[in-house]
Amino acid sequence: MGFLGAMIFNTNDLFLKSSFIAMVLHKKRFIFVK
């Protein structure tokens, strides 16, 4: 894999986690507004 590959993988994982958290927060806000 290599160092660069691991860096890209970790960044992608972070991006997926942050987007998932944002999606959950958005859903909660949507339910709250509704």
C-alpha positions in Angstrom: 0.0 0.0 0.0 2.7 2.5 1.0 2.6 5.7 3.0 0.8 7.8 0.3 -1.8 5.1 -0.1 -2.4 5.0 3.6 -2.7 8.8 3.7 -5.3 8.8 0.9 -7.2 5.9 2.6 -7.3 7.7 6.0 -8.4 11.0 4.3 -11.1 9.1 2.5 -12.2 7.4 5.7 -12.3 10.8 7.5 -14.4 12.3 4.6 -16.8 9.4 4.8 -17.2 9.7 8.6 -17.7 13.5 8.4 -20.2 13.3 5.6 -22.1 10.6 7.5 -22.1 12.7 10.6 -23.3 15.7 8.6 -26.1 13.6 7.0 -27.2 12.4 10.5 -27.2 16.0 11.8 -29.1 17.2 8.8 -31.7 14.5 9.3 -32.1 15.4 13.0 -32.5 19.1 12.1 -35.0 18.2 9.4 -37.1 16.2 11.9 -36.7 19.0 14.4 -37.9 21.6 11.9 -40.8 19.3 10.9 
